[in-house]
Amino acid sequence: METGAKVDPLADPLKHFDSIRAITSGDKTFDQAVALTEALNAAPEVLRLLRERRQQGIRALHERDGVSYTEMAPGLGVLPERVSGIARGHSRAPGGNRPAPKSRAQEATSDE
């Protein structure tokens, strides 16, 4: 890397993917356990980054190139409605955009 080159902070979590195969193979050691712990700790940020970049790609294809959600769906292995949701930033991940489940108290009052 060049001296003084700007580092993309969003790319940093991806460094854990480069060595995942090496980390999971070979002798089981303490160093391996430490490396796996670091990779696991980075996983939520990596997943957030991947979802964000996927959303950007889908939006660009749709808005810039005119590719429909129906055309993208088979390649992504999802329904067109899901592609639309991805483009809007909806997530099926824990803590995503889904409403929180109702508590028992809320369910009891909604039945009345």
Beta strands, then each sheet from edge to edge (+ up, - down):
end
